Amino acid sequence: MSDIPIESTITESTEVIESPPTPEQLKTKFVKYAMRNMVKKRGKSLQHFALSTIGLLTLFVGLAYLTR
């Protein structure tokens, strides 16, 4: 008959095919990795947050001064 054993054809046909992740799953995965990265690099995250806050306050005060 055929040279392929019956066991190998059965196992090949019963393999589970994974479906691609949905956008919701990708979003939660991204958030999980971002939060883990923020915890791991706590000092750097706080420094960037502080610089962004100071920059935005400076921008708003500057615009308020120019448009008074």
Secondary structure by P-SEA (a helix, b strand, c coil): cccccaaaaaaaaabbbbccccaaaaaaaaaaaaaaaaaaaaaaaaaaaaaaaaaaaaaaaaaaaaac
